Amino acid sequence: ARHAELKNLYLETEKGSLADARILAIRVMAELGEGYKEGLLSCAGDSAKQVRAILQAIYTEHPDWEADILAMLKSKKASVREAAVQVLGSWGADAYREPLAQALESEKTKKLRDLLQELLSSDGQGTPEQTGKGLVTELLFGGMKRKLSWFLEKSRTKVHKKDGEEAPEDELAAILAAYAGMDIPGIHAGARELAEELKPEELAAYVRELYEFWLSEDAPAKKKWVLYAASIHGGEPIVPVLYGQIQQWAKGRRGAMAAEAVQALALNGSSTALLQVDQIGRRFRFRQVKAAAAGALSSAAKQLGITKEELEDRIVPDLGFDERSERIFDYGKRKFRVFLTPALTLEVCDENGKKLKSLPAPAKQDDPQTAGASYEAWKLLKKQLKTVVADQTFRLEQAMGLGRLWPEAGWRELFVKNPVMRHFATGLIWGVYENGALKETFRYMEDGSFNTAEEEVYTLPGEAAVGLVHPAALSADLLSAWKEQLSDYEIVQPVLQLDRPVYTAAEEEKTMTELARFRGLALNGLSLGGRLLNMGWYRGEILDGGSFFHFVRTDQEITVRLEFSGCCVGGENEEVTVYGVSFHKPGAQKRVGRTWETERYLLGELPPAYFSEIVLQLTKALSAAGRPA
């Protein structure tokens, strides 16, 4: 009976526009198990995109429904066939090459043909339709070139093939058509194949012209595919351009477009782009854009078969320094050596070893082209170093508070081999952990050895789990010993660690579900929001009238909610009163007061380092608070 009721709910709401109700029915059927398989499969042709996305996720989790999904390839409804293709692609197109190829032979819908061709070419062999002139013809099928006339008729940028021959307009149009015809924007195998024949710097200029023309038309959302074409083929120079536009859109209330641009940026292919996306995911003030960055990195990591944190480790740049933290800048007749110091600053020396205040501007005796390129690289290095140091400082502070651990080999790869991170490592105190508990502490020395707080030689175990020690985990004696050693060696820590304030839950607080020590403080709402947003918090749910009553942050499986008297978006410049702070577990939400929330942690259940870091952040954010309200 319950099955019939759920199916009826779905069918009734399908007639109208109540997608949320259909989603509810689908989620309940999925939760109730195998008995609802038939009902779930029958929903595959739903008219709402968000409903189909949820169904696809459910189907993907059931490889045991393989026969049913394969049968869907022969459905009369294109949306059902598309769902089947997407699910089979998620399971691995190679395993279903024969049925997918058969589906391609009979498929009449261009969008589905493109999707099938992309899946079938994922092994790099390609299909007959995706080679040479046949590929151009296929991509321009259905009058696609005419639909691109808004740009093609005005473009002035010439693109040549690698052999020097000018690329035909149809070939360039086919690359753009590939992206314009994608239902879900991303990397297009056919466009990539055509692009391989072209000079990359000229193609980059071409898509940059496309992007700028699209912007001049107020960047219509229906042509958002331009972002992907520009990012994927625009090379490294497009990265700062897109980042600047993301900031502008976010501030100008075009959050959806900014989020789309972040996802496009993640597909650029350069470590600079991924590093920029990582920075957006950690420090950006706009929740929608920040979430898009985190999602883009997670997706990229999943494709590589690693965790998001491991991907973030991989994209830390070495900034061109060798294992001695040295980089050569060639001026032709002169060469200069630039060193990255333990203080993470740049030191310049001439060929005789004489220290200079900075890299000199090119002189008459220097080779103009070589020296000019080196001097521009020097200016870029200074900017990059500033960004990388700020980002990695922020990331290490997060790692310390969240208790992130590296396997010994992964720790060496990041903190020993990377010249930038090595200078971070030598100024910090590290710990070896067993089952999450701190067992030993050590310091990585500048000569590559390890020692203890007593200055005895230490051997790092090969199977160790290594983490950055939070002072909350150190005894008073051990903390004092490490401080004395760093002082003796005149080491200034690159991350505030041993002198970091430590906050602990009082005995009476440990059994509470709300931190009340800040309750009643009054301060300016704009000041409160600005400080929290800069620390990685974001506004809570926006209610009717544009009001919100919470600031929120999520770290792994803990969501923190700061409740206050509330204010309106755009009207934060008024006094507000702080209420309680609660820590929430993952899981189903329930209605509590004005908003929804999940089950709360007891304060005593929280990791001490994490509790200390949250209280430290709130203490900083509320330092402008005056009297209790």
C-alpha positions in Angstrom: 0.0 0.0 0.0 2.8 2.4 0.9 4.4 1.6 -2.5 1.2 2.6 -4.3 0.9 5.8 -2.2 4.4 6.9 -3.1 4.0 6.1 -6.8 0.7 8.0 -6.8 2.4 11.0 -5.1 5.0 10.9 -7.9 2.5 10.6 -10.7 0.3 13.4 -9.3 3.1 15.9 -8.9 4.5 15.0 -12.3 1.4 16.6 -13.9 2.3 19.9 -12.4 5.5 21.7 -11.6 6.1 20.4 -8.0 9.6 19.0 -8.6 10.4 19.2 -4.9 7.5 16.9 -4.1 8.7 14.4 -6.8 12.2 14.5 -5.3 10.8 13.7 -1.9 8.9 10.7 -3.2 12.0 9.5 -5.1 14.2 9.9 -2.0 11.8 8.0 0.2 11.5 5.2 -2.4 15.3 5.0 -2.5 15.6 4.8 1.3 13.0 2.0 1.5 15.0 -0.3 -0.6 14.8 -2.9 -3.3 11.0 -3.2 -3.3 10.8 0.2 -5.0 13.2 -0.6 -7.8 10.4 -0.7 -10.4 9.0 2.6 -9.3 12.4 4.3 -9.3 13.2 3.0 -12.8 9.8 4.2 -14.1 10.7 7.8 -13.1 13.7 8.0 -15.5 12.0 10.2 -18.1 11.1 12.9 -15.6 10.8 16.4 -17.2 12.8 18.2 -14.5 16.6 18.3 -14.8 17.2 18.3 -11.0 14.9 15.2 -10.6 16.8 13.4 -13.4 20.1 14.2 -11.7 19.0 12.6 -8.4 17.7 9.6 -10.2 21.0 9.2 -12.0 22.8 9.2 -8.7 20.5 6.5 -7.4 20.8 4.3 -10.5 24.6 4.7 -10.3 24.7 3.2 -6.8 22.9 0.0 -8.1 25.2 -1.9 -10.5 22.9 -4.8 -9.8 20.3 -3.0 -11.9 22.6 -3.4 -15.0 20.1 -5.3 -17.1 17.4 -2.7 -16.5 19.7 0.2 -17.3 20.8 -1.5 -20.6 17.2 -2.0 -21.5 16.7 1.8 -21.1 19.1 2.4 -24.0 16.2 1.2 -26.3 13.6 3.5 -24.8 11.5 5.7 -27.1 12.1 8.7 -24.8 15.4 10.5 -25.3 15.6 11.5 -21.6 15.4 7.8 -20.6 18.1 6.9 -23.1 20.3 9.7 -21.8 19.9 8.6 -18.2 21.1 5.1 -19.2 24.1 6.5 -21.1 25.1 8.7 -18.1 24.9 5.8 -15.7 26.8 3.4 -17.9 29.4 6.1 -18.4 29.7 6.4 -14.6 30.2 2.6 -14.3 32.9 2.7 -17.0 32.3 3.0 -20.7 34.9 0.4 -21.6 32.8 -2.3 -20.0 29.8 -1.4 -22.1 31.5 -0.5 -25.4 29.4 -2.8 -27.5 25.9 -1.7 -26.3 27.0 1.9 -26.4 28.3 1.6 -30.0 25.0 -0.1 -31.0 23.1 2.8 -29.4 25.2 5.3 -31.3 24.3 3.6 -34.6 20.6 4.1 -34.1 20.7 7.4 -32.1 19.1 10.4 -33.9 19.4 13.0 -31.2 22.6 15.2 -31.6 23.1 15.7 -27.9 23.0 12.0 -27.2 25.2 11.3 -30.2 27.8 13.7 -28.8 27.6 12.1 -25.4 28.0 8.6 -26.8 30.9 9.6 -29.0 32.7 11.2 -26.1 32.3 8.0 -24.0 33.4 5.8 -26.8 36.5 7.8 -27.5 37.6 7.9 -23.8 40.2 5.3 -24.5 41.9 7.7 -26.9 41.2 5.5 -30.0 38.3 7.6 -31.2 35.4 6.6 -33.5 35.2 6.9 -37.2 33.0 10.0 -36.8 35.6 11.7 -34.7 38.5 11.9 -37.1 39.6 14.6 -39.5 36.9 16.2 -41.8 34.3 13.7 -40.5 34.7 15.1 -37.0 34.3 18.7 -38.3 31.1 17.7 -40.2 29.7 15.9 -37.2 30.3 18.8 -34.9 28.7 21.3 -37.3 25.7 19.1 -37.9 22.3 20.8 -37.6 23.3 24.4 -38.6 25.7 24.8 -35.6 28.0 27.1 -37.6 25.1 29.5 -38.3 24.3 29.6 -34.5 27.9 30.8 -34.0 27.7 33.6 -36.5 27.4 36.2 -33.7 31.2 35.6 -33.1 32.5 34.1 -36.3 31.5 37.1 -38.5 33.3 39.5 -36.2 36.5 37.5 -35.2 39.8 38.9 -36.4 42.2 36.5 -34.8 44.1 34.1 -37.1 45.0 30.6 -36.0 47.5 28.4 -37.8 48.2 24.7 -37.7 51.4 23.5 -36.3 52.7 23.0 -39.8 52.1 26.7 -40.6 49.0 26.3 -42.7 46.1 28.6 -41.7 43.3 26.7 -39.9 40.0 26.7 -41.9 37.1 28.6 -40.3 35.0 25.4 -40.2 37.7 23.7 -38.1 37.7 26.6 -35.6 33.9 26.7 -35.7 33.7 23.0 -35.0 35.8 23.4 -31.8 33.4 26.1 -30.6 30.4 24.1 -31.7 31.6 21.1 -29.6 31.2 23.2 -26.4 28.0 25.0 -27.6 26.3 21.7 -28.1 27.2 20.1 -24.7 24.3 19.6 -22.3 26.7 19.4 -19.3 29.7 21.6 -20.1 33.1 20.1 -19.7 36.1 18.8 -21.7 35.1 17.7 -25.2 37.2 14.9 -26.7 36.4 16.0 -30.3 37.4 19.6 -29.6 40.6 18.5 -27.9 41.4 16.3 -30.9 41.0 19.2 -33.3 42.9 21.6 -31.1 45.9 19.2 -31.1 46.6 20.2 -34.7 46.7 24.0 -33.9 49.3 26.3 -32.5 48.3 26.5 -28.8 49.2 30.2 -28.3 47.1 31.3 -31.3 44.2 29.1 -30.3 44.4 30.7 -26.8 44.2 34.2 -28.4 41.2 33.1 -30.4 39.2 31.8 -27.5 40.3 34.9 -25.5 38.7 37.0 -28.2 35.6 34.8 -28.0 35.4 35.3 -24.3 35.9 39.1 -24.4 33.2 39.4 -27.1 30.8 37.3 -25.0 31.5 39.6 -22.0 30.8 42.7 -24.2 27.3 41.3 -24.7 26.8 41.1 -20.9 27.8 37.4 -20.7 24.4 35.8 -21.4 23.9 32.6 -19.4 22.6 30.7 -22.4 26.2 30.9 -23.9 28.0 30.0 -20.7 29.8 27.3 -22.7 32.2 30.1 -23.7 33.7 29.9 -20.2 34.7 26.3 -20.8 36.1 26.9 -24.3 38.1 29.9 -23.0 39.4 28.1 -19.9 40.3 24.7 -21.5 42.0 26.2 -24.6 43.1 29.6 -23.1 46.3 28.3 -21.5 47.8 29.8 -18.3 47.3 33.4 -19.3 43.5 33.1 -19.0 43.7 32.1 -15.3 44.0 35.6 -13.8 41.5 36.9 -16.3 38.9 34.4 -15.2 39.7 34.9 -11.5 39.2 38.6 -11.8 35.9 38.1 -13.5 34.8 35.6 -10.9 35.3 38.2 -8.2 33.5 40.8 -10.2 30.5 38.6 -10.8 30.3 37.4 -7.2 30.2 41.0 -5.9 27.7 42.0 -8.7 25.1 39.4 -7.6 25.9 37.0 -10.5 26.8 34.2 -8.2 25.6 31.4 -10.5 27.8 32.7 -13.3 30.7 33.1 -10.9 30.3 29.5 -9.7 30.1 28.3 -13.4 33.4 30.1 -14.1 35.1 28.3 -11.2 34.1 24.9 -12.5 35.4 26.0 -15.9 38.7 27.2 -14.4 39.3 23.8 -12.8 39.4 22.3 -16.3 42.2 24.7 -17.5 44.8 22.0 -17.0 47.5 24.1 -15.3 48.6 23.8 -11.7 48.2 27.6 -11.5 44.5 27.2 -12.3 44.0 24.4 -9.7 45.9 26.4 -7.1 43.6 29.3 -7.8 40.5 27.1 -7.5 41.9 25.8 -4.2 42.3 29.4 -2.9 38.7 30.2 -3.9 37.5 27.1 -2.1 39.3 28.1 1.1 39.1 31.9 1.3 36.4 33.2 -1.0 33.7 35.1 0.9 30.7 34.0 -1.3 29.3 30.6 -0.3 27.9 29.6 -3.7 31.3 30.2 -5.5 33.3 28.7 -2.6 31.1 25.5 -2.8 31.6 25.3 -6.6 35.4 25.5 -6.1 35.4 22.7 -3.5 33.1 20.6 -5.7 35.4 21.1 -8.7 38.5 20.0 -6.8 36.7 17.0 -5.4 35.5 16.0 -8.9 39.1 16.4 -10.2 40.5 14.3 -7.3 37.9 11.6 -7.9 38.9 11.3 -11.5 42.5 10.8 -10.4 41.5 8.3 -7.7 42.9 10.3 -4.8 41.4 12.4 -2.0 40.8 16.2 -2.4 43.5 16.8 0.2 46.0 14.8 -1.8 45.2 16.7 -4.9 45.8 20.0 -3.0 49.2 18.7 -2.0 50.1 17.9 -5.6 49.3 21.3 -6.9 51.5 23.2 -4.5 54.0 24.8 -6.9 57.8 24.8 -6.5 57.9 28.2 -8.2 60.8 27.1 -10.4 63.3 26.5 -7.5 65.6 23.5 -7.5 66.4 21.2 -4.6 68.8 23.8 -3.2 66.0 26.5 -3.2 67.8 28.2 -6.1 66.6 29.7 -9.3 68.7 31.2 -12.2 67.6 34.3 -14.0 69.4 34.7 -17.3 70.1 38.1 -18.8 72.3 36.8 -21.7 75.7 38.1 -20.7 74.8 38.2 -17.0 73.1 35.6 -14.8 71.6 36.1 -11.3 70.9 33.5 -8.6 67.8 33.9 -6.6 67.4 31.9 -3.3 64.3 31.2 -1.3 65.3 31.7 2.3 64.1 29.8 5.4 62.0 33.0 6.2 60.3 32.5 2.8 61.7 35.6 1.3 63.8 36.1 -1.8 67.5 36.8 -1.8 69.3 37.8 -5.0 73.0 37.4 -5.7 75.1 38.2 -8.8 77.5 35.7 -10.5 80.2 36.7 -7.9 78.0 35.9 -4.9 77.4 39.5 -4.0 74.0 40.1 -2.4 71.7 42.6 -4.2 68.6 44.3 -2.8 66.6 43.1 -5.8 66.9 41.7 -9.3 68.1 44.7 -11.4 66.2 46.0 -14.4 67.7 44.9 -17.8 70.7 47.1 -19.0 72.0 48.0 -22.4 74.6 45.2 -22.4 71.9 42.6 -21.7 70.1 40.6 -24.4 66.7 42.4 -24.7 64.6 39.4 -25.3 66.2 37.1 -22.7 66.6 39.8 -20.0 63.1 41.1 -20.6 61.6 37.7 -20.2 63.6 37.0 -17.0 62.7 40.3 -15.5 58.9 39.7 -16.2 59.4 36.2 -14.6 60.9 37.9 -11.5 58.0 40.2 -11.1 55.6 37.2 -11.4 57.6 35.2 -8.9 57.2 37.9 -6.3 53.5 37.9 -6.7 53.3 34.1 -6.8 55.4 33.7 -3.7 53.2 36.0 -1.7 50.1 34.1 -2.8 51.5 30.7 -2.1 52.8 31.6 1.3 49.5 33.0 2.3 47.6 30.0 1.0 49.8 27.4 2.5 49.9 29.2 5.9 46.1 29.1 5.8 46.0 25.4 4.8 48.5 24.4 7.5 46.5 26.2 10.1 43.5 24.2 9.0 45.4 21.0 9.0 46.6 21.6 12.5 43.1 22.3 13.8 41.5 19.4 11.9 44.2 16.9 12.8 45.1 16.0 9.3 47.7 13.2 9.0 50.1 12.3 6.1 51.6 8.9 5.5 55.3 9.1 5.9 56.0 8.9 2.1 53.3 11.5 1.4 54.8 13.8 4.0 58.3 13.5 2.5 56.9 14.1 -1.0 55.3 17.4 0.1 57.5 18.7 2.9 61.0 17.5 1.9 60.9 17.5 -2.0 59.0 20.7 -2.5 61.4 23.6 -1.9 58.7 26.0 -0.8 57.1 23.6 1.7 60.5 22.4 3.0 61.0 25.9 4.5 57.6 25.6 6.2 58.5 22.2 7.5 61.8 23.2 9.2 60.2 25.8 11.3 57.4 23.6 12.7 57.0 20.8 15.2 55.6 17.6 13.9 54.1 14.5 15.5 53.9 10.8 14.9 50.4 9.5 15.5 49.0 6.1 16.3 45.2 5.5 16.0 44.8 9.3 16.1 46.8 9.8 19.3 50.1 11.7 19.5 52.9 9.3 20.3 56.2 11.3 19.5 57.2 14.8 18.4 60.1 15.8 16.2 61.6 18.6 14.1 62.9 18.4 10.6 66.3 20.0 10.4 67.7 22.2 7.6 70.4 19.5 6.9 67.7 16.9 6.3 68.0 15.0 9.6 65.4 14.8 12.4 65.7 15.6 16.2 63.7 15.5 19.4 62.9 18.2 21.9 66.0 17.0 23.8 68.1 17.5 20.6 68.7 13.8 20.2 68.7 12.3 16.7 65.3 10.9 15.7 64.5 8.3 13.1 61.1 8.8 11.4 59.4 5.4 11.1 58.7 4.3 7.6 55.0 3.6 8.3 54.4 6.6 10.4 51.3 8.9 10.2 52.6 12.4 10.5 50.7 15.5 11.5 51.3 19.1 12.5 51.1 19.2 16.3 48.6 21.5 17.9 49.8 23.0 21.2 46.6 21.7 22.9 48.2 18.2 22.6 51.5 19.1 24.3 52.3 18.9 28.0 53.6 22.1 29.6 57.1 20.7 29.8 57.3 19.5 26.2 55.9 22.8 24.9 58.5 24.7 26.9 61.3 22.4 25.6 60.4 23.0 22.0 60.1 26.7 22.5 63.5 26.8 24.0 65.0 24.9 21.1 63.5 27.1 18.5 64.7 30.2 20.4 68.2 28.8 20.6 68.3 28.3 16.8 66.7 31.7 16.3 63.8 30.2 14.3 60.7 32.2 13.7 57.8 29.9 13.0 56.1 30.4 9.6 52.8 29.4 11.2 51.8 30.4 14.7 52.1 27.1 16.5 53.8 26.9 19.8 52.7 30.4 20.9 49.1 29.8 19.6 46.4 30.5 22.2 44.8 27.3 23.5 41.1 27.2 24.6 39.6 24.2 26.4 36.0 23.3 27.3 35.3 23.8 31.0 34.0 20.8 32.9 30.5 22.1 33.1 30.6 22.9 29.3 31.5 19.3 28.3 28.0 18.0 28.7 26.4 21.0 27.0 25.3 21.1 23.3 25.8 24.9 23.1 28.8 27.1 23.7 27.4 30.1 25.6 30.6 31.9 26.6 30.0 34.6 23.9 26.3 35.0 24.6 25.1 38.5 25.0 28.0 40.3 23.3 26.9 43.2 21.1 28.9 44.5 18.1 28.4 45.9 14.6 27.0 43.3 12.2 29.2 44.3 9.3 32.3 43.9 11.5 31.1 40.5 12.7 30.3 39.2 9.2 33.5 40.6 7.6 35.7 38.9 10.1 33.9 35.6 10.0 33.7 35.5 6.2 37.4 36.1 5.9 38.0 33.1 8.2 36.0 30.7 6.0 32.5 31.1 7.5 29.5 32.0 5.5 26.0 33.3 6.0 23.3 30.8 7.0 20.0 30.3 5.4 18.5 33.5 4.0 14.8 33.7 5.1 11.9 35.6 3.7 12.6 39.3 3.6 16.3 38.7 3.1 17.1 38.2 6.8 19.6 35.7 8.2 20.3 34.6 11.8 23.3 32.4 11.6 26.9 32.3 10.4 28.1 28.7 9.5 31.2 26.8 8.7 31.7 23.1 7.8 34.9 21.1 8.4 34.8 17.5 7.5 31.9 16.0 9.5 31.4 19.0 11.8 29.2 22.0 11.0 29.4 25.0 13.4 26.5 27.5 13.7 26.8 30.9 15.4 23.4 32.2 16.2 22.8 35.9 16.6 19.9 38.4 16.6 20.0 38.6 12.8 20.1 41.3 10.1 19.1 41.7 6.5 21.5 41.1 3.5 22.7 44.6 2.6 21.7 46.0 5.9 24.4 44.5 8.2 25.7 47.9 9.3 23.8 47.8 12.6 24.3 46.5 16.1 23.6 42.8 16.6 23.7 40.5 19.6 25.5 37.2 19.7 23.6 34.1 21.1 25.0 30.6 21.2 27.4 28.5 19.2 26.5 24.8 18.3 28.3 22.0 16.6 26.4 19.6 14.4 26.8 16.1 13.2 26.1 15.0 9.6 22.7 13.5 8.9 19.0 14.3 8.5 17.9 17.8 9.4 14.9 18.7 11.6 13.1 22.0 12.1 14.4 24.0 15.0 13.1 27.5 15.4 13.5 29.5 12.2 15.8 27.1 10.5 16.7 23.4 10.0 19.6 21.7 11.7 21.1 18.2 12.4 21.8 16.5 15.7 24.3 18.4 17.9 27.6 17.2 19.4 28.3 17.6 23.1 31.1 20.1 23.6 33.1 17.4 25.3 32.8 15.1 22.2 34.7 17.6 20.0 38.5 17.1 19.3 40.3 19.5 21.6 42.4 21.1 18.9 39.3 21.8 16.8 37.4 23.2 19.7 40.3 25.5 20.5 40.6 26.7 16.9 36.9 27.6 16.7 37.0 29.5 20.0 40.1 31.3 18.7 38.3 32.3 15.6 35.3 33.6 17.5 37.5 35.4 19.9 39.2 37.2 17.1 35.9 37.9 15.3 34.3 39.2 18.5 37.2 41.3 19.7 35.3 44.4 18.5 32.4 43.5 20.8 31.6 46.1 23.4 29.2 45.8 26.2 26.8 42.9 26.7 23.5 43.7 25.0 
